[in-house]
Structures are given as structure tokens and as C-alpha cells.
């Protein structure tokens, strides 16, 4: 599909370089603030700063993605982030945590415009029969570049310094904007007279009416409300393991490997066009696996085993993210899709941000082990309740 579909290939490659640069800079920033403050919860707060702006911006982004040219929105989001990424060099030079946090927040704002818009546009760039494959590939991009970007980012920060990591991040946005500019296929269907493209309440009303959309909008919650554990990985790397940027990078790379393999394994299990029943069952199982593996993680004294547990946890995280996104893409009409995907992304990032703040607070007040266990329980409880609520879909005949 990548070989024969030029426009999707350009969007795919744009995501590759952009996400790779993001993880280069995140590893360097996390280690910078942890080094400057010496508090285990600080990296979790930085993690929250990367995602909470997405929730705040999502209502605006959804309206724009349904009303205006999605290609131009993607290019704007990339170009906006170039000077922001370079400002991280200033934070590193002066050892300023506030400047670093402000830059991370602004990068999150840029991501809030790019990510849901790209997801909303994907069905317009591929044939219907290729959509599940396309979404698996886009999910795999996120995992792959987390694997490669975080691993190399830790290595670059350790050997070449943080400035190199931040410069690579800035350059990645320029390359991404150039790739998106070459997409020729329309990223949305022509607007039909009388169709509303701005009110979020229409999306909420649609979600209440459609059982599948309503449940899939909340499917990511189990992993997201417990995802603050990810913000504690730098603290585990420093306090329990090697204590260098490379260790942080390796833990995030293990997360990326799981996020890479999860969507591919889920697609293998569910088939090329998974039914709503398969999506619901696999999302619930994936959420429970995520919580179970992270519940074991604090007990492990060996770095190699810790890497395996992180990878296994994010097999579940990656699978449920890709499957729930695919389900929403299929179930939502194009004139609503920008707002639906932005709402989905916004709810997930709100949960991730709050979870990271809770993780940081518990880690600072007690320790990162207790914080991890609390959030692992959250994943288990949420996954169970969501599954019980969503079983109604599994009892109905497939209609999509």
C-alpha cells in the first residue's frame, strides 16, 4: 500500500520523522529537569505538560479539522513547532525548568493540531479496504519512532549533548511540513450544504445515539488514566537502574517496541477488517494486560526484565489505541470525523495528563513504586467496568 499510494506514503513518512524528533527531545528534556530538580515526580510533571494542552485545544482543533483544509492545518502545526523546539536549547543553556516546561507545553499545542487532524484525514487518503492496514501502520509508526527515537535520543543526549537532540527535533518538523505539502489527494470530502461543521454538541449527541461510537470514545480511558506510570520511567531509570540518559531511552524504547508490535498483533488476531465485537473484546483484554504487567514492574530488580515488562504492557496499550481509533474512523461520517477524533484524542490526553500529575504527586509524597501500583489498579478496574458496559455490542449482530 505504501508503494502504490503516494499521498498516504507522504503522510506516513511525515509522521515518521516528526515523531522521531519528538522522542529525541522528550528523553533529553526529562533528564534535564530530573537533573535540575532531583525530584522523582518531576519527569511525570513534564509528561503531563506534553499532553494536557492537547485536551484544552481539542474542541478548537476538531472544528478547524472539519471546516478547513486539513493539509494546511498539518503544515501549520509542523512549522509552528520549529522555533519552539529550538527554544529548548535556551532552557538547557540557562538550566531553566520554567523555559523547558513552557516549550514542552507549546510543543503539546502543536501536536494537538497535528495528530487528530492526521487521523481524521487518513480515511480520505486510502481505499476502504486498506483503512485497517493504514491505521495499523500509523499506530506502528508511533511505536517504531518511540522505539528508535527514544533509544537514539538517549544515546545522542549522552554522547552529543542535549542541544543536538533539540536541533534534530526542530529539523524533523521542517521535513514533515515539506512531505505534507506534497499531498495532492483531498483530505476531506466536499462540504455538503446544511451540514454543520462546528458544534461539538452534535458530536456528543451522535455518540449518545451510536452505541459503538459512544463506547469507543471511552475505550482508551483504561490505559490513559493509568498512563502516568510512563512519566515515572525516568525516575526508575535514575533511582533503580543505571541512572543515565541511555537507561531512560531504553525504557522508552521498550515502550515503543510494545506500541509498535501491539497494533500489528491485534490486526493479526482481529483480521483485516475487525468487527465491533472483536474491537471491544480486544480493547478490554489489552487494557487489563497493561495494568497487570505494570503491577509487576516495581518488584523487578533486573533492568533486562524491567524492559520486557514495559514492552509487554505497551503491547496492550498500542493494541487498544489502534483498534479503538480504527473503529471510530469506520463508524463516524467524514463531516463529523475531525471533531470525533479530536474529542477522542482530547479525552485520552486529559486522562494521561491527570494521571501523570497524580503519579508525580504520589512519587514525591511516597515513592514511584506505590504510584505505579495505584495506577495499575486503576487500569484493572477501568478495563473491567468498561468491558461490562460494552458487552452489549458483543451480543449484537455485526452491522458495520
Secondary structure, 3 states (H helix, E strand, C coil): CCCCCHHHHHHHHHHHHHHHHHHHHHHHHHHHHHHHHCCCCHHHHHHHHHHHHHHHHHHHHHHHHHHCCHHHHHHHHHHHHHHHHHHHHHHHHHCCHHHHHHHHHHHHHHHHHHHHHHHHHHHHHCCHHHHHHHHHHHHHHHHHHHHHHHHHHHHHHHHCCHHHHHHHHHHHHHHHHHHHHCCCCCCCCCCCCCCCCCCHHHHHHHHHHCHHHHHHCCCCHHHHHCHHHHHHHHHHHHHCCCCCHHHHHHHHHHHHHHHHHHHHHHHHHHCCCCCHHHHHHHHHHHHHHHHHHHHHHCCCCCHHHHHHHHHHHHHHHHHHHHHHHHHHHHHCCHHHHHHHHHHHHHHHHHHHHHHHHHHHHHHHHCCHHHHHHHHHHHHHHHHHHHHHHHHHHHCCCCCC
